[in-house]
Amino acid sequence: MLSYKSTDVEKILANMPAFKNYKIKNSTNSIVIEYDASVIRPEWINAMFSESDTEAKKACYEVARQLKSEGLSNE
């Protein structure tokens, strides 16, 4: 499973306008993300946190592709 520091996750989420709000709780190793479901499909979010690295990577690419096509990416 992929592992990230909470500061890394915060940097990523802060740069994506489709993610409206988020809260990271280190004490429970959890994250709550409010996002625009008209831009990002809910199943992609679920897959991003999959136990399968392959599924998580695939979902990340799908989200990135969608954000770029919607003009919501800083890249």
DAGI-V747629 format. One record per residue. RES is the residue in one small letter. PSI is psi in degrees with one decimal (none if undefined). OMEGA is omega in degrees with one decimal (999 if undefined). D_FIRST is the distance of its C-alpha to the first C-alpha in Angstrom with 2 decimals. Layout:
BEGIN
res;psi;omega;d_first
RES;PSI;OMEGA;D_FIRST
RES;PSI;OMEGA;D_FIRST
END
This chain:
BEGIN
res;psi;omega;d_first
m;141.9;178.8;0.00
l;147.0;-179.6;3.78
s;132.5;-179.9;6.42
y;152.5;171.0;9.96
k;150.6;-179.4;13.35
s;-31.0;178.2;15.31
t;-34.5;176.4;17.97
d;-44.0;179.5;15.87
v;-43.0;179.3;14.98
e;-42.8;178.9;18.70
k;-42.8;-179.9;19.91
i;-49.6;-176.9;18.07
l;-36.0;-179.3;19.32
a;-25.5;-178.7;22.75
n;8.6;-178.5;23.35
m;103.4;-178.2;22.87
p;-25.2;179.5;25.98
a;-21.3;174.0;24.57
f;103.9;-172.0;22.50
k;-38.4;-175.9;25.55
n;154.0;177.8;24.31
y;157.0;176.8;21.32
k;122.5;178.3;20.98
i;129.3;179.0;18.30
k;100.0;-176.9;18.86
n;-31.0;-176.9;17.41
s;-26.0;179.3;19.16
t;5.3;-177.4;17.13
n;47.4;-178.3;13.86
s;162.6;177.4;14.83
i;139.1;174.3;15.98
v;125.9;-177.4;18.85
i;126.5;171.2;19.51
e;124.5;-176.0;22.93
y;165.0;179.4;23.09
d;103.1;-176.6;25.76
a;-13.7;175.8;25.20
s;-14.3;178.7;27.92
v;-43.2;-176.4;25.79
i;122.4;-179.2;22.19
r;135.5;-178.1;21.71
p;-35.7;-179.3;20.08
e;-26.0;175.8;18.05
w;-39.9;178.7;16.36
i;-47.0;178.7;15.38
n;-43.2;-178.1;13.97
a;-29.2;179.0;12.00
m;-26.6;-177.7;10.59
f;24.3;179.5;8.70
s;154.6;173.7;7.88
e;-20.4;-179.2;5.61
s;118.0;177.3;6.47
d;-37.2;-179.6;5.65
t;-46.7;179.2;9.43
e;-40.7;179.5;10.36
a;-44.0;179.0;8.75
k;-43.4;179.6;10.53
k;-44.4;179.6;13.52
a;-40.5;177.9;13.89
c;-43.0;177.9;13.82
y;-40.1;179.0;16.48
e;-44.5;179.2;18.44
v;-46.2;-179.8;18.61
a;-42.7;179.5;19.64
r;-43.7;179.9;22.16
q;-42.9;179.1;23.61
l;-40.3;179.7;23.96
k;-42.9;-178.7;25.71
s;-27.9;178.4;28.00
e;-4.4;-178.0;28.93
g;24.1;-177.3;29.74
l;13.2;-179.7;27.34
s;144.6;177.4;25.44
n;-2.8;-177.9;26.75
e;none;999;26.07
END
